[in-house]
Amino acid sequence: MEKLYYGTAYHIETLPQGRLEKDVEMMVRAGINAVCVCGSAWALLEPRDGEFDFSLLDRLLSAIQEAGIGVIVQLPVCPVPAWLIRKHPSALIGSEGAKANILDKVYLACNERFSRALTEHVKEYPAVIGYAVGNNSALCAAGEEQARRRFAAHLKEKYRSLQAVNAAFCRNFADWEELCGPWAEERDSLCFAFEVFRRSLVADFFARQASLVRECRRDGQFVACEAAGQGLGLAGNGNFLQCADLIGASVFHPSQDGLTGSEIAFAGDFARCLKGGNYYVLETQAQGFPEETPYDGQFRLQAFSHLASGADMVMYSSWHSAHTCAQSRRKGLLSYDLCENQAYREAASVGRSFRQLQARLAHLSKKNSAALLLSDLSSAVPEIGYAEAVRLFYDALYENNFECDIALPSSDLSPYKVIFAPSLYCVGEPLIAKLRNFVAEGGTLVCSCRSFFADENGKVFSDVQPHDMTDVFGMTYDAIAAAKGVSLADAQGICARAEGYMECLRPQGGAQILGYVHENWRQYAAATVNFYGKGKAYYFGCLFEKAVLAEFLQAILREEGVFPTAEEKFPLIVRSGTGRLGKKLFYVFNYSSSARTVTLPAGKYTDLLSGRQGTGTFGLEKWGVAILEKG
């Protein structure tokens, strides 16, 4: 698709009657050229078992098609129709806040029947440009007993014998039926492996939906699979990714004084790197919750923030604010009165800019020399604070304008000079071998505490820590402690305070770069660096303040010839890439309530939004954005 898409979800199932023509007219005026439909419309379109009524959908598609707006059809998961719940209560898990049971045979058959009927019905509409699956993953689950039996079968296939299962998980099951649970222990490695397996069941469900669409769709229509972020069990699922033509992102973030752009950037980098290309934002807030209602200028700032990571579509989660459901607090583009408002007017300015500049802005290409390695397995261990460690590293880079890709254990690491792998707790032998080779061949690896601690099943390694990496890092440790009243010092003196958890590192060939300042822990290193093969490896035995960590990470990157996009710091954020016309683009954002000035390397620049020209210095108003084309 050689264009930028700007759109919104359109919930026909909750919209007041008589609004369609007015809404389409308002969308056209706002520059909206895509809508997403049917995400929650299963019960509306199949009011009785096996009886489909697409009349309202046909009317909608005809009106939107006449207006020249593209349509993405979202395959629904829930709400589960009342007739299905009444006939087969097992289709739901729980009562209040119930979730669809994706292992229930009746639910699966009915959902597939509806999804197939929906796809077959809409595919010939020229307005339908594609389909989306993977939305509302939080509203579906695998039934406990069914999931345990699937899990037992999975382990039987993987380990072949009960003796091997017992050895892997330190259990004493007498027969396979005992493995089907429930188990007395709640937080051991078997429970961890079960949680990871349950995530994979959700990913497999959406992969089946995507495969169904690929069977039925018209040539030229895409399938977008939504992956909200690490920790959902979707990102590492090869079947899920293989079924997708492109990745859809679901991005919700703070606003008002809490708007930093980091959540948008992180989610975008993650989505872009899953398949190594541009992605669609299939869901993001419009006005949002009361604490998210954007200040003047922020609506526009947020939209272009998505493009800066490589998005080719920005779609809001709702056109109108719901009147009757739990989502009524999260407002759509229009408020409850369905009239024009500040958000709509800013959206219209975004729509005009997207339309005018899409030849230059679509298909942004980005090439980074550093990557942040994510582990979906490690994210399944709640007590290690994995998400916090990942965001600490990412934000330390982001706020100093160092851009990075997001890598997975399956990713090719050879394009990168530096890999950051914070708290890589669960790690398999293939990834260890890959990281060892990365350093040996000249790469720089940066890890933090709790790395190389357990295998893929969450079972802690029984050899010297960090497992099979002591020679790479040039250190080892066996003592861990709570960081209470512990400072950190480099060669110049005290520079930070250790936070939370600390490992007492003993250099063995590596050099100490940080030490603990404490009566009892001063004999241990807090961070080390070691040369291994042609490369080197850094290890931080604890976490500490973001500002100090940023100084270390910047020094590491600069030493390896990796430099920031601009020598500015937050709240001035500069992100770059190459546009469709082959010219370098710099997205410049001011995430603050004060006017500021940004300075880029000397050159000739044109602000595509305002037409201003300059040689590197540009002023930005509060919550302002500029898109500078070089040359």
N, C-alpha and C positions, 0 to 999 in steps of 0.2 A: 504494500500500500504506500504510494508515493505522496503521503500527506500527513498532516497532524490532525488528530481527532480530539474534539472537545465536546464532552457530553455529560449525561446524567442518567441514573436509573429512573425509570418511569413506572411507578407501581399502580397499574390499572386496578388492582384488586382493592385498593384503599382510597382511590380518588373519588371525590364527589362527582355525581353525574353532571353531564353537560359541560365538562371542562376541556374536552379533547381539542376542539378546533382552536380555542383561545390559547391553550398551552402550546400547541404546535406553532401558532403565530408568534408567541413570545420567544420560543426557542429559536426560531429563524432570526428574529431581531437580535438575539443575544449571540449569534454566531455558533450556536450548538449544531453540530453536524453528525452526532451519534447519540443513540439512546440504548440502554440495556433494559430488556423486558423479561417478564415471566419468572423472575427469581423466587417469588413467593406466591405464584398464581396457580399452583397445582389444583387446589380445591376449587378454584373458580372455573378452570378449564376442563376439569373432570368432576362435575358435581355429584355424579353417581358412578358406581362401580362399572367401568368399561364404557361409560357414555361421555363422549367428548363434545364440548360446546366451545368452538373457537370463534364464534361470531363477534364477540367484543374484540378479540385479538385481531381478527381480519379487518375490522373497522379501524383499529389503531394502526396496523401496518399500512393500510391504504392511505390514510391521512399523512403518515410520516413519509411514506414513499413519495407522495405527491409534492411534499416540501423539500425533497432532496436530502433527507436525513438518513444516515445509515443506521442499521439495527443490529445489535448483538443479542442473541437469544440465550438466556441463562438457563441451564438445566436445573430445575429445582430439586432440593432434597427435602425441604420442609417449608411451611407447616404441613404435616401429614394430614390428608383429608379426613374429616370426621367419620365418613362411611368406612374407611379402612381401619380406623382405630376401633370403631364399634364392632366390626366383624372380626378383627384380629388385634386384640390389645397388645400382643407381643411385638407389634410394629413400633411401639414406643418403649423407651427405657425411662423409668421414673414417672412421676406425676406432675408436680409443679416444675416448670422449666424442662419438660420432657424432651428427650432427644430421639431422633430417628434411629432405629436399630438396623444398621446396615448389614447385619448377619442374618436377619430374619428372612426366611425364604419367601414368605408372602409379600413382605415389604419390597424386597428386591425385584420380584416378578412384576409387581404393580408399578414400581418406579421405572423399570425398564420399559414396560408397555407404554406408560405415559410419555417417557422421554423419546421413544421411537415415534410415537404418533405425533408428538409436537414437532420433531425435526422433519418428518416427512411432510407435515402440513405447511410449514413455513419456508422450506428450502427453496422453493421456486419464486418467492418474492425477490425481485431485484434489490430491494432495500436491505435484505438480510445479508450482512457482510461476514458474519461469523457467529461462533457459539462460545460460551464460557462455562467451564466446570470448575469445581473446587471451592465455590463460594459457600459460606456457612459451615465450614468444617467443624466449628465449635458446636454446631447443633446436631451433629450425628455422632454415633458411638457404636462400639461393638458390644453386644450383649455378653455379660460376664461368663456364663456357662458355655455359650457357644465359642467365645474367644479362647477360653481355656482349652477346650477340646481341639480347636484349630492349632493352638500353641503346642499342645502335646504332640500332635501329628507333625508339626514343623520340627520339633526337637528330635522326634523319632527318625525323620528323614535326614536331618543334619548329622546326628551323632550315631545312628544305626543301632546302638545298644543302650539299655538302661544303665549299665555300668558306666558307660562313657558320660551319660548325663549326670549321674551322681558325682563323678569325678570333677566335671566342669563346674558344678554349682555347690559342691560340698553338701550334698543331700544323701538320703538313704531310702529312696523310693523302692518299694518291693515289687511293684508292677506298674504298668503304664496307666492304669485307671487312677492310681493315687496321684499321678502327675496332673490329672485333670482338675485337681484342687477341690475345695479351697485349701490353702496352705496356712500353717500356724504362723510362720514368720512373715513379717510385713515389709521389711526393708532390706532384704539381702539381694544377692546378685540375680537370683532367679526371678524375683519380683521386678527387678530392673529390666531384665531381658523381656519379661512379659509386657511391661509398659512400652518398650520399644517396638515389640511385635504388634501391639494394639494400634500404635501409630501407623504401622505399615498397612494394617487392614483398612484404615481410612483412606490412605493413599491409593491402595488397590481398588477401592470402590470408585474413586474419582477417575482412575485410569480406565476402568470398565465403561464409565459414562463417556469418556473421551473417545474410546474405541468405537462405541455405538454411533456417536456423531460422525466419526470418520467414515463409517459404513454408509450412512444415509445422506450426508451433505451433498450439496451441489459443488461442482468444480469451482475453485476460486474462493471458497469460503474457508475461513481459518477456524482452528480450535485453540482457544486460550485457556491454559490451566492456571488457576490462581494459587499462588504460594505466598502466604502472608509474611513468612519470616522463618528464621531458624527455630527449631524446636517443635514444629508441627508434624514432623515425620514425613513431610511431603518432599522436602528439598533433596534428600538423598535417595529417593525412590526412583530408580532408573526407569521403571515401567511408566510411572507417572510422567516423567519428563519426556520420554520417548513419544508419548501420545500427544504431546503439545506441539503445535506449530510455533507458538510463542508463549511467553510467560505473562501472566497477569499479576499485578501487585495490589494488595489491599493495604492502604497506608492511612493510619490515623495518628494524630500527633497533637502536642500542646499548641496553643495559640496565645494571643494577647502577649503579655510580657514573657511567657514561657516559650514563644516561638524562636527556635534557634536554627531550624532547617536541618538539624542533624538526623532526626528521625526520618525525614523525607529522603535525605541523601543515603542513609544506611539501607533503608528498604529498597531504594532504587538501585544502588550498587549491587545488592543481593539479587534482585530480580534480573538485572542486566547480565550478570555473570552466570546465572543458572544454565542458560543456553548460549551464552556468548554473543548476545545481540540486543537489539532494542526490545522494549517491552511496553505493555499497556498498563496504566493505572486504572484498574477496573472499579475501584472503590476508594474514595477518600471523602473526608467531611466537607460539607458546604458551610452552613452556619454552625452546625454541630451543637454540642451541649452548651449551656449558658457560659461555662468557663472557657469555651472555645470560640465564642462569637468573635470573629476577627476584627481587629482595629482597621480603620480606614487605610487602605494600601496593602494590607496583609493578604487579602484574597488574591490579588494579582501576584504578589511576591511568592505565595505558595504555589501557584500554578506554574510559574516559570522555574521554580525550584525543582519540580519533577522533570522538566525537560533537561535540566543540567546534568542529570544522571543518565540520560538516554531514553527517557519515555517518549513514545510517539502518540500517546493518548492520555488525557486526564479526564476522568469520569467521576462525578459526584455520586454519593451513595443514595441520594434521593432528590428528585425535582421539587417536590412539595413536602411540607412538614405534615407528618401524620397526625390525624385527629383522634384516633380511637385505640391505638395500641401502645405497647411499652416503648416504642421508638418515638413517641411524641415529644420527648425531651430533647432528642437529637434532631435539630431542625434541618430541613433541606434548603435548597437554593431559595425557594419561596417560603414565606412565613405562613402562619395559619390562615391569613386572609387571602392568600394566593395572588397578591398584588406585587408590583415592582417594589424593590427595596434597594438598600445600599449594596447588598451582596449581588443582587441581579445586575445592577448597573456596573459593578466592577467585573462581573462575569462577562458582560457584553464587551467591555474593553479588552478582556483577555481573548474572547472569541474573534474580535476584529484583528488583533495582533497575530493570532495563530493563522488565520486565513491569509493575511498579507505576507507573512514571513515564512510560511511552511516550506517554500522552495529552498530556503537557506537553513531552516532549523530542524526539519525532519531528518530522521536517521542519523543523529549525532553519533560519531564514532569516537571512542575513548581508548587510549592505550596507556596503561599504568605499569610502573616498574616495581611496585610493591603490592602485596596482597595480604589480606587478613584471612587466616584459615579458620573456618567454622567446623564444629563437630556436632552433628545432630545427636550422637550418642551422649556426649558430655552434657548436652543441654537437658537430658532426661534425668540427671542427678541433681535434685533440687537443693541439697544442702551445700553445694560447693560455690554457689553464687556465680554460675557460669555466664549468664546473660549480663550481669553487672561487670564482670571482667572484660568481656568482649566489648561492651559499650565504652568502658574506661579507655581501652586502647584506641578504639575507633574515634571517639570524640577528641582524644589527645592529638590525633592526626588531623581530623577535620577542622578543629578550631585554629589550627596553624596552617591550613590550606595545603596540606599534603594529601593528595588523592590516592586511593588504593582500590583494588578490586577485592571481591569476596571470593575466596577459593573454598572448595569442598575436598574431602579426602580423595575423591575420584578425579580431581582437576589435574591438568598438566601444569606443573610448577616451573617448567623450564623457561618461560618468558620473563620470570621475575628475578630481580636482584635481591629482594628482601621479602621474607615471609614472617608475619607476626602470627603466633599461635598461642594466645593466652589461655591458661587453664585447660590444656588439652588432656583432660582427665582420663577419658576412655579412648584407647587407641589400639588398633589391630596391628599385627606384624607387617602387613603390606604397607601401611602408612608410615610406620617406623622406618622401614627400608627406603621408602621414597624420600623421607626427610633426611636420612643419613646421606643418601646419594646427592640430594640437593646441596647440602653443605660441602660434601667432598668435591663436588664439581665447581665450587666457587661461590655458592650462594651464602647469604647471611640469614640465619634463623634466630628469631627472638621469641622466647617462651617465658611464661610466668609460673608461679607456684601452682601446685596440684597438677602438673603435667606429667604424662607417661606414668600414671599411677595405677591404672586398672585396664583390663582387657575389654573386648567388645561386650562381654557379659556383665561388666561392672565388678568383676572379681579382681581384687587388689593383687598385683604381682608380688611374688614371694622372693624376688632377688633384690639386688642392690638398687636403690632408687637414685635417679630416674631410670626406669627400666630400659636396658639396652641402649642408653644414651649417655652413660657416664663418660665415655671416651670422647664423645662429641662435645659435651659441655665442659669437660675437664674438671668435674667436681662430682661429689656425691653427698648424701645426707641420710641420717636415720632418725634425727630428732625433729619434732615439730612442736610449736608452742603457740599460745595465744599472744598476740602482740599488744601487751599492756604496758604502757609507759616506755615504749622502745622507740628510740630515734634512729635515723639512718645518717651515715656520714660518708662522703666521698673524700678525695684527696684534699679538698679545700675546707672540709669541716662539715658540721651538721647541715643537712639540706632538706630533710623530710622526716615524717613520722610514719612508722610501720602501721598498717591498718589490718585488723582482724586476725589473720592467720599468717604464720611465718615458718619457713623451713630453715634449719640451721645448716647452711652449706659449708662443706669442707673442700676447698680447692685441691685438685689432684692433677696438676698440669695447667689448669686455667688460672687466670689472674682475677683477683678481687677488685671490683669497681665500686662496691658499696659494702659497708660494714654496719653491724648493729652497735648502737651506743647504749649499753646496758651492762650493769655489773655482772650479770650471769651469762649474757649471750655475746659478749664482745669478742670472744675467740672465734666466732663464726662469721662467714661472709653472708651478706644479704643479696648480693648480685655478683655474677662472674661473667667473664668473656674468655673464649678459648678458640684457638686456631685448630681447625681440623681439615685435613686435605687441603684443598685450594680455598676453602671458605672459613667462616667463623660462626660461632654460636654464642648467644647471650642468654643468660637465665636469671630471672628476678625471683628471689625466694619469698617475696611478699609483695603486696600491693601498697601503694601510697598515693599521695595527692596527685591529681591529674596534671597540674601545672608542672610539677617536678618530673613526672613521667614523660610529659611532652618534651622537655628539654633533652632527656636521654634519647628518646625515639628520633627526634630531629637530628641529633648529633650522629646517630647510627646511620640514618638515611643519607645525610650529606656526605658522610665518609664513603658511602657506596655510590656516590654520584647521582643521588635522587634528590631533587630539589622541589620546593613548593611551587604551586601555580603562581603565587604572588607572595611578596614579603609583607603581607598584612596578617592580622590576627582577628579572631572573632571580636566584635560582631560583623566585620567585613569578611565575607566569604567569597572566594573566587574559584570557580570550577570551569574546566576547559574541555575542549574536544574539537573534532574536525567536522564541519558541516557538509551538507550534500554537495556544495559547489567546490569542495576541497579547500576551503579557507578555514583558518584557525578561529575558533569562537571562544570568547571568555564571558561566562555568566557571572556578573558581579552583583552581590546581594548585600544589602545593609539591614541586618536583623537587629535594629535598634530604633528607639524613638527620637534619635538626634541625627541631624544631617551630618554626613561624613564625606571625606575625600579619599579615593583609592588611587594608588600609583602602580602601574604595570610597567614591565620592561619597555624601554624606549622603542617606539615604532609608530606607525600610522594606524589609528583605530577609528571605526565608525560605530556609533551606537545605533543599532538597528531599530530600537524602539523610538528614539527621539530624533534621529538624524544628526545628532551632534558629532563633530569630528574632533580629534585631538591626538596628541603624541604620547599619551600614557597616563595622564592625570585627569580624573573625572570626579565630579561631585555627585553625590547621591542624597536625595531627600530621605527623611525618616521612612523606614520600611520600604526603601526604594530598590529598584532593580534596573540594571543596564545589561544589554547584550552587545558586547564589543566584538566586531569583526575586524581582524587584523589584515592590513594590506590594502 
